[in-house]
Structures are given as structure tokens and as C-alpha cells.
Amino acid sequence: MIMLNKEQVFNLIKDGITQVDKQTPTDIKLSIDPIMFKYDKSTDEWYYHTKDFTKNIIRYTMLGAYYTESHRYASLQGLTYFLKKEFPEHSDIKIDIRAKDSDFRKYSGKEKENLMDAVNISVQIYHDDKVNLKDDELRNLIDYSLIIKDKEWFNELVEQYNK
């Protein structure tokens, strides 16, 4: 499993936008409506339910003609696209967007940008580690599992061999 923190996620987004738009964004920030966050009592945190892929969650700034700033937005779907492009061998991607309750309450009612600075985004990328073995390799491992008397491993190997 690969873990990416907020800075790494933003760098990945920056690289992806640069490839697509042929221009590097000058600024990247989270941009989520605070109403979209739900409170989790067990962790004392506010979290964004990442099932809605169409909502814009990232705001980035590009320089336009005559160096005027142009704000553009990327959705969760766009972030997932950049992640899949960077990690094509993934088996699953989990995106977690959270803020501690104390930070969330401190900034609620104020500018959304201040609140977004307190929000953390992390990504977990899972890989399929399953190795496909040939029948003779499986038989050798089954024999070895018997020699070392590892019953659990033996059962797993026999199950895989019978498939």
C-alpha cells in the first residue's frame, strides 16, 4: 500500500494539470463546501463523503492573457484520473478528506479558504499483490508447507491449487 499526504497529493495534481493544460498552476487548494462535511463522533473529526465524484473539490489558479488569474476547478473524478494515471497497477484507491473538530469549529462561519487550510487530504493506493503460480510451483510449495508443518499456509495453497 502506498500512502500520499496532502502535499504529495497536491504535487500529483499539479503535475497532472501541467500535462493536460500545458501550463503549471500557480496555486492549488481544496475547495469544498463546509456543508458537505459530516461529523464522526468516534474520531472527533469532520469528514467529506468521497462517493460523489462529480463535485468540485480542488481549485487551482492559472495565469491567463496579460497575466490575469483564472480560477479553475477539478472534481474528485479528476483527482482519481490523475491517481490512476500515476499508479496504473493499482487495485483500489481510497481518498480520505478530514478535519479535526477543533479546527473545523475554529474556522466555521469564516472564509472557506481558511477552513480548507485545516482540512487534510490523504490517499491510500492498494496494489494487487497476488502472484499466479504454475501447478508444479504450487505443488512444491504445498510439499514445503507440509515439511515446515504450516497448516494454515497448506490449506491456502491447496485451495489455490484446486481452483
C-alpha positions as CSV (number, residue, x, y, z in Angstrom):
1,M,0.0,0.0,0.0
2,I,1.2,3.5,-0.8
3,M,0.1,6.5,1.3
4,L,0.1,10.0,0.0
5,N,-0.2,13.1,2.2
6,K,-1.7,16.4,1.3
7,E,1.5,17.8,-0.1
8,Q,2.1,14.7,-2.2
9,V,-1.5,14.8,-3.5
10,F,-1.2,18.4,-4.5
11,N,2.1,17.8,-6.3
12,L,0.5,14.9,-8.2
13,I,-2.4,17.2,-9.1
14,K,0.0,20.0,-10.2
15,D,1.9,17.6,-12.4
16,G,-1.3,16.2,-13.9
17,I,-2.8,19.7,-14.6
18,T,0.6,20.8,-16.1
19,Q,0.5,17.8,-18.5
20,V,-3.2,18.4,-19.5
21,D,-3.2,22.2,-19.7
22,K,0.5,22.6,-20.8
23,Q,0.8,25.2,-18.1
24,T,1.7,25.0,-14.4
25,P,-0.9,26.2,-11.9
26,T,0.3,29.0,-9.6
27,D,-1.9,27.8,-6.7
28,I,-3.8,24.7,-5.7
29,K,-6.2,24.5,-2.8
30,L,-9.1,22.4,-1.5
31,S,-12.4,24.0,-2.2
32,I,-15.2,22.0,-0.6
33,D,-18.5,23.5,0.7
34,P,-18.4,23.0,4.5
35,I,-22.0,21.9,4.4
36,M,-20.7,18.7,2.6
37,F,-18.8,17.6,5.7
38,K,-20.3,15.1,8.2
39,Y,-19.3,14.8,11.8
40,D,-17.9,11.5,13.1
41,K,-18.2,11.3,16.9
42,S,-16.0,8.3,17.3
43,T,-12.9,10.1,15.9
44,D,-14.0,13.7,16.8
45,E,-13.4,14.7,13.1
46,W,-15.4,16.1,10.2
47,Y,-15.1,14.1,7.0
48,Y,-16.1,14.6,3.4
49,H,-18.0,11.7,2.0
50,T,-16.0,10.9,-1.2
51,K,-18.7,8.9,-3.0
52,D,-19.8,11.9,-5.0
53,F,-17.3,12.0,-7.8
54,T,-18.9,15.0,-9.7
55,K,-18.4,17.7,-7.0
56,N,-15.5,20.1,-7.5
57,I,-13.1,19.7,-4.6
58,I,-10.0,21.4,-5.9
59,R,-9.5,25.0,-7.0
60,Y,-6.4,25.9,-9.0
61,T,-5.2,29.1,-10.4
62,M,-3.7,29.6,-13.9
63,L,-2.3,32.7,-15.4
64,G,-4.3,33.9,-18.5
65,A,-3.7,36.6,-21.0
66,Y,-2.0,39.7,-19.7
67,Y,-1.2,37.7,-16.5
68,T,-4.7,37.7,-15.2
69,E,-5.6,35.0,-12.8
70,S,-8.1,32.4,-13.9
71,H,-9.6,30.1,-11.2
72,R,-10.4,26.6,-12.4
73,Y,-11.8,23.6,-10.6
74,A,-11.2,19.9,-10.6
75,S,-13.6,17.2,-9.3
76,L,-12.9,14.1,-7.2
77,Q,-13.2,12.3,-10.5
78,G,-10.3,14.4,-11.9
79,L,-8.2,13.6,-8.9
80,T,-8.9,9.9,-9.3
81,Y,-8.0,10.2,-13.0
82,F,-4.5,11.7,-12.1
83,L,-4.0,8.9,-9.4
84,K,-4.9,6.1,-11.9
85,K,-2.6,7.6,-14.5
86,E,0.3,7.8,-12.0
87,F,-0.4,4.4,-10.4
88,P,-1.8,2.2,-13.3
89,E,-1.1,-1.1,-11.4
90,H,-3.4,-0.2,-8.5
91,S,-6.2,-2.5,-7.4
92,D,-8.0,0.1,-5.2
93,I,-7.8,3.8,-4.3
94,K,-9.2,5.3,-1.2
95,I,-9.3,9.1,-0.7
96,D,-9.8,10.5,2.8
97,I,-10.7,14.1,3.4
98,R,-10.9,15.1,7.1
99,A,-10.6,18.0,9.6
100,K,-10.3,17.8,13.4
101,D,-13.4,19.1,15.2
102,S,-11.5,21.8,16.9
103,D,-10.1,23.2,13.6
104,F,-13.4,22.8,11.9
105,R,-15.3,24.8,14.6
106,K,-12.5,27.4,14.8
107,Y,-12.9,28.3,11.1
108,S,-16.6,27.6,10.5
109,G,-18.5,30.7,9.6
110,K,-15.3,32.4,8.4
111,E,-13.8,32.3,5.0
112,K,-13.9,28.9,3.4
113,E,-10.3,29.1,2.4
114,N,-9.1,29.3,6.0
115,L,-11.2,26.2,6.8
116,M,-9.7,24.4,3.8
117,D,-6.2,25.0,5.1
118,A,-7.2,23.0,8.2
119,V,-8.6,20.1,6.1
120,N,-6.3,17.2,5.4
121,I,-6.5,15.0,2.3
122,S,-4.7,11.6,2.1
123,V,-4.8,8.9,-0.4
124,Q,-4.2,5.2,0.0
125,I,-3.3,3.2,-3.1
126,Y,-3.6,-0.6,-2.9
127,H,-1.9,-3.0,-5.2
128,D,-2.8,-6.5,-6.2
129,D,0.0,-8.5,-4.6
130,K,-1.4,-11.8,-5.7
131,V,1.1,-14.0,-7.6
132,N,0.0,-16.5,-10.2
133,L,1.9,-19.7,-9.7
134,K,2.1,-22.6,-12.1
135,D,0.8,-26.0,-10.9
136,D,4.3,-27.5,-10.3
137,E,5.3,-24.5,-8.3
138,L,2.2,-24.8,-6.2
139,R,2.9,-28.5,-5.6
140,N,6.4,-27.7,-4.5
141,L,5.1,-25.1,-2.0
142,I,2.5,-27.5,-0.7
143,D,5.2,-30.0,-0.1
144,Y,7.3,-27.4,1.7
145,S,4.3,-26.3,3.8
146,L,4.0,-29.9,4.9
147,I,7.7,-30.1,5.8
148,I,7.5,-26.9,8.0
149,K,4.1,-28.0,9.3
150,D,2.3,-24.8,8.5
151,K,-1.3,-26.0,8.3
152,E,-2.8,-22.6,7.5
153,W,-0.5,-22.0,4.6
154,F,-1.0,-25.5,3.4
155,N,-4.8,-25.0,3.3
156,E,-4.4,-21.7,1.4
157,L,-2.1,-23.4,-1.2
158,V,-4.4,-26.4,-1.6
159,E,-7.4,-24.1,-2.1
160,Q,-5.4,-22.1,-4.7
161,Y,-4.3,-25.4,-6.4
162,N,-7.8,-26.7,-6.7
163,K,-9.1,-23.6,-8.4
